[in-house]
Amino acid sequence: ALIKGYAEAISDGMVDDVAMRDKSVEIIINKADQLNERIDELIDFVKLDTTEWRQSLQSKKLKPILDEFCKRVSMDAQLLNKNFSYDIQLPEEFFISLDEKLFLRALENLTSNAFRYTAKDGNIFLSAKLDEKQNSVFISIKDNGQGISQKDLPFIFDPLYRGTNSRREDGKGLGLSIVKTIVNSHGWNLQVLSQEGNGSEFILQLGV
C-alpha cells in the first residue's frame, strides 16, 4: 500500500519538489526491499515452530530500535493522512534479547493494521515503558479506528481468519497470526483490548 501510495503521489504531481521526489523514490526502493525480505520471512515462517530461529537472538538496545521504527512510521503516516505519535520511556542503555527482524515484523504488522482500520486523520499512538516490578517492557499500539467486533475478537490470531471488518480489505489473514507466533516464540505475551467503533489497543509484554 505504501509503495503504491508514494508511486501515485509522484505520478499525480503531488511531489513537485526535487528533493522530496528523490526521497519518495528512495522510500519506494526501501519498501520494495522490505517486501522482498517479508516474502523470504514468510517462506521461512515455519521455522518459528522450531528452535532454529533462536540462533539469531542477540542482546540489543531497545530504545534506539523503537525510536528508528517510530520515525519511519511517522513518515508513512503522513502519506496515509493519519496522525502517528509515540512516547518511548526507556533508558538509553536498556538491553533485551530478541531477533530484531522478527520483532520489527511484529510491530510493522500491528501498525499496518492500525493504519488500515483507522479513518483519514485518525490517531495511532505507540508507547513503551519499563515496569521494573513486573520485570517487563510494555509496548502499546493504540488507535481510534473502527475496532473489532466481540464475535471476531477470540479468533483474530487464528491463521487465515478474516474478520467482519477485514473481509472488504485486501490481505490473507496472516498478519496477526504472525505477530502472535513471534511473540509466543520469544516467550512474551500479547493482549488486545478493543470495542467495535471505539478503536483497538495491542499490548506487547516483553519479559526482560
C-alpha positions in Angstrom: 0.0 0.0 0.0 2.8 2.4 0.8 4.8 1.6 -2.4 1.6 2.3 -4.3 0.9 5.5 -2.4 4.3 7.0 -2.9 4.3 6.0 -6.6 0.8 7.6 -7.1 1.9 10.7 -5.4 4.8 11.1 -7.8 2.6 10.2 -10.8 -0.1 12.7 -9.8 2.4 15.5 -9.4 1.8 15.8 -5.7 5.5 15.6 -5.1 6.9 18.5 -7.2 9.9 19.3 -5.1 13.0 17.6 -6.5 14.4 16.7 -3.1 11.1 15.3 -1.9 10.7 13.3 -5.1 14.1 11.8 -4.7 13.2 11.0 -1.1 10.0 9.4 -2.2 11.8 7.2 -4.8 14.3 6.2 -2.1 11.4 5.1 0.2 9.8 3.1 -2.7 13.1 1.3 -3.2 13.4 0.6 0.6 9.8 -0.6 0.8 10.4 -2.9 -2.2 13.4 -4.3 -0.4 11.4 -4.8 2.8 8.7 -6.6 0.7 11.3 -8.9 -0.7 12.5 -9.7 2.8 9.0 -10.3 4.0 8.5 -12.9 1.3 11.6 -14.7 2.4 10.5 -14.5 6.0 7.1 -15.9 5.1 8.7 -18.8 3.3 10.8 -19.4 6.5 7.8 -18.8 8.8 7.6 -22.5 9.6 11.0 -22.2 11.3 9.3 -20.4 14.2 7.9 -23.7 15.3 11.5 -25.0 15.8 14.5 -23.7 17.8 16.4 -22.8 14.6 15.5 -19.1 14.7 16.8 -18.7 18.2 20.3 -18.8 16.8 19.8 -15.2 15.8 18.8 -13.9 19.2 21.0 -11.0 20.3 21.1 -8.6 23.2 20.1 -5.2 21.7 19.4 -1.7 23.0 15.6 -1.5 22.7 15.1 2.3 22.7 17.1 3.1 19.5 15.3 0.3 17.7 11.9 1.7 18.7 13.0 5.3 18.0 14.1 4.5 14.5 11.0 2.4 13.9 8.7 5.2 15.0 10.5 7.8 12.8 9.8 5.6 9.8 6.2 5.0 10.7 5.7 8.8 11.2 6.7 9.3 7.5 4.3 6.6 6.4 1.5 8.2 8.5 1.9 11.5 6.6 1.5 9.8 3.3 -1.6 7.9 4.5 -3.2 11.0 6.1 -3.1 9.6 9.6 -1.8 11.0 12.8 1.0 9.0 14.5 2.6 9.9 17.8 4.8 8.0 20.2 6.3 8.0 23.7 9.3 5.8 24.4 10.1 5.9 28.1 13.1 3.6 28.2 16.7 4.1 29.4 19.2 4.5 26.6 21.3 1.6 27.8 18.4 -0.8 28.3 19.2 -4.2 26.6 16.8 -7.0 25.7 17.4 -10.3 24.0 15.5 -10.6 20.7 15.5 -11.4 17.0 15.4 -7.8 15.7 13.9 -8.6 12.3 11.1 -10.7 13.8 10.5 -8.1 16.4 10.2 -5.3 13.8 8.0 -7.6 11.7 5.5 -7.8 14.6 5.5 -4.1 15.2 5.0 -3.4 11.4 2.1 -5.8 11.2 0.4 -4.1 14.2 0.9 -0.6 13.0 -0.1 -1.5 9.4 -3.4 -2.9 10.8 -3.9 0.3 12.8 -3.4 2.4 9.7 -5.7 0.1 7.7 -8.6 0.3 10.1 -8.3 3.9 11.2 -10.1 6.6 9.1 -8.4 9.6 7.5 -7.0 11.9 10.1 -7.3 9.1 12.7 -4.9 8.7 15.5 -2.4 5.9 16.2 -0.2 6.1 19.3 2.7 3.8 20.3 4.1 3.9 23.8 6.8 1.9 25.5 7.7 1.8 29.2 9.7 -0.3 31.6 7.8 -1.9 34.5 10.5 -2.8 37.0 8.1 -4.5 39.4 7.0 -7.0 36.7 10.5 -7.0 35.2 8.9 -6.3 31.8 8.6 -3.8 29.0 5.1 -2.9 27.8 4.7 -1.7 24.3 1.2 -0.4 23.4 -0.1 0.3 19.9 -3.4 2.1 20.2 -5.8 3.6 17.6 -9.2 5.2 17.5 -10.3 3.3 14.4 -13.3 1.0 13.8 -12.3 -1.6 16.4 -13.0 -5.3 16.4 -16.4 -6.9 17.0 -16.8 -9.1 20.0 -17.6 -12.1 17.9 -14.4 -11.8 16.0 -12.1 -11.0 19.0 -11.5 -14.6 20.1 -10.3 -15.6 16.6 -8.2 -12.7 15.3 -4.9 -14.5 15.9 -6.0 -17.7 14.1 -4.2 -18.2 10.8 -6.2 -17.2 7.7 -9.1 -15.9 9.8 -10.8 -12.9 8.1 -12.9 -10.9 10.5 -16.0 -9.0 9.7 -14.3 -5.7 9.1 -11.4 -7.2 7.2 -13.5 -9.1 4.6 -13.7 -5.9 2.5 -9.9 -5.4 2.7 -7.0 -6.9 0.7 -4.9 -9.4 2.7 -4.5 -13.1 3.5 -5.4 -13.1 7.2 -1.8 -13.9 8.3 -0.7 -10.6 9.9 -1.9 -11.1 13.4 -1.2 -14.8 13.4 2.4 -14.0 12.6 2.6 -11.4 15.4 1.2 -13.9 17.9 3.7 -16.6 16.8 6.6 -14.2 17.0 5.6 -13.0 20.5 5.0 -16.5 21.8 8.3 -17.8 20.3 10.2 -15.1 22.3 8.3 -16.2 25.5 6.5 -12.8 25.6 2.8 -12.0 26.0 0.3 -10.2 23.8 -3.1 -8.7 24.8 -5.7 -6.9 22.8 -8.3 -4.5 24.1 -11.0 -3.5 21.5 -14.6 -2.5 21.2 -16.3 -2.1 17.8 -16.5 1.6 16.9 -14.0 2.7 19.6 -10.6 1.5 18.3 -8.2 -1.1 19.4 -5.1 -1.4 21.6 -2.5 -4.2 21.3 -0.2 -4.6 24.2 3.1 -6.5 24.0 4.7 -7.6 27.3 8.4 -8.2 26.7 10.0 -10.2 29.5 13.4 -8.9 30.5 
